[in-house]
């Protein structure tokens, strides 16, 4: 059984989420940009959380927090933070725009394999 540094057990589901995220290739996602030339951080968070749950088959919804909107420019990047119930620590989530087609922004999501 894995335990946190406080001795509390890490749930099997949370452990599966972390192990799967660490081994997963970057997710490719697509959203629409706002008129200001960026994707709202709330939209990025929700999309990434849903895709990570779908990819891992986990019933634990990760919480991704992005402080900044994602600029609708190829190569633009932001770093967000991932936490989840039963998961010890915070994980960096790198989000990078790989293409922009009009208002459609395609980007990759990569979760760090170790906590901060």
C-alpha positions as CSV (number, residue, x, y, z in Angstrom):
1,X,0.0,0.0,0.0
2,X,1.3,3.4,-0.9
3,X,1.1,6.1,1.8
4,X,1.4,9.8,1.8
5,X,4.1,11.5,3.8
6,X,1.5,11.8,6.6
7,X,0.9,8.1,6.7
8,X,-2.5,8.2,5.1
9,X,-3.1,5.7,2.3
10,X,-3.2,6.8,-1.3
11,X,-6.3,5.4,-2.9
12,X,-5.9,2.8,-5.6
13,X,-7.8,5.0,-8.0
14,X,-5.6,8.0,-7.4
15,X,-2.5,5.9,-7.7
16,X,-3.7,4.6,-11.0
17,X,-4.5,8.1,-12.2
18,X,-0.9,9.3,-11.4
19,X,0.8,6.2,-12.9
20,X,-1.3,6.5,-16.0
21,X,-0.7,10.2,-16.4
22,X,3.0,9.8,-15.9
23,X,3.2,7.2,-18.6
24,X,0.7,8.9,-21.0
25,X,1.8,10.7,-24.1
26,X,0.8,14.3,-24.4
27,X,-2.9,14.8,-25.0
28,X,-3.9,16.7,-28.1
29,X,-6.9,18.9,-27.5
30,X,-8.8,21.6,-29.5
31,X,-10.9,24.5,-28.3
32,X,-12.1,27.8,-29.7
33,X,-10.2,31.0,-28.9
34,X,-12.0,34.1,-27.6
35,X,-12.1,37.2,-29.7
36,X,-9.1,38.5,-27.8
37,X,-6.8,35.8,-29.3
38,X,-6.7,33.4,-26.3
39,X,-8.5,30.4,-24.9
40,X,-10.0,31.2,-21.5
41,X,-8.2,29.4,-18.6
42,X,-11.5,27.9,-17.4
43,X,-12.1,26.2,-20.8
44,X,-8.5,24.9,-20.9
45,X,-8.9,23.4,-17.3
46,X,-12.3,21.8,-18.0
47,X,-11.2,20.3,-21.3
48,X,-7.9,18.9,-19.9
49,X,-9.6,17.4,-16.8
50,X,-12.2,15.6,-18.9
51,X,-9.7,14.3,-21.4
52,X,-7.4,13.0,-18.6
53,X,-10.3,11.2,-17.0
54,X,-11.2,9.7,-20.3
55,X,-7.7,8.6,-21.2
56,X,-7.0,7.1,-17.8
57,X,-10.4,5.5,-17.2
58,X,-10.3,6.9,-13.7
59,X,-13.4,8.0,-11.7
60,X,-11.2,10.5,-9.9
61,X,-11.6,13.9,-11.6
62,X,-8.3,15.8,-11.4
63,X,-8.4,19.4,-10.6
64,X,-6.3,21.5,-13.0
65,X,-5.7,25.1,-12.2
66,X,-4.4,27.5,-14.9
67,X,-3.7,31.0,-13.7
68,X,-3.4,32.4,-17.3
69,X,-5.4,32.1,-20.5
70,X,-3.7,30.2,-23.3
71,X,-2.6,32.6,-26.1
72,X,-3.9,31.5,-29.5
73,X,-0.4,31.5,-31.0
74,X,1.5,28.5,-32.3
75,X,4.2,27.6,-29.8
76,X,2.6,29.5,-26.9
77,X,2.7,27.7,-23.6
78,X,1.4,27.9,-20.0
79,X,2.1,25.8,-16.9
80,X,-0.9,24.7,-14.9
81,X,-1.2,22.7,-11.6
82,X,-2.9,19.3,-11.2
83,X,-4.2,18.0,-7.9
84,X,-6.6,15.2,-7.2
85,X,-8.4,13.6,-4.2
86,X,-6.2,10.9,-2.7
87,X,-3.1,12.2,-4.5
88,X,-0.3,13.7,-2.6
89,X,1.3,16.8,-4.0
90,X,0.9,19.0,-7.0
91,X,1.9,18.2,-10.5
92,X,2.9,20.6,-13.2
93,X,0.9,20.4,-16.4
94,X,2.5,21.9,-19.5
95,X,0.0,23.1,-22.1
96,X,1.5,24.0,-25.5
97,X,-0.3,25.3,-28.6
98,X,0.6,23.2,-31.6
99,X,-1.6,24.9,-34.2
100,X,-4.2,27.7,-34.7
101,X,-6.8,27.6,-37.5
102,X,-9.0,30.7,-37.3
103,X,-10.6,30.5,-33.9
104,X,-9.7,26.8,-33.4
105,X,-6.7,26.3,-31.2
106,X,-5.1,22.8,-30.9
107,X,-2.8,22.1,-28.0
108,X,-1.0,19.4,-26.2
109,X,-1.2,18.6,-22.5
110,X,1.7,16.9,-20.7
111,X,1.6,16.0,-17.0
112,X,4.9,15.9,-15.0
113,X,5.8,12.4,-13.8
114,X,6.7,13.6,-10.3
115,X,5.1,16.1,-8.0
116,X,6.7,19.5,-7.4
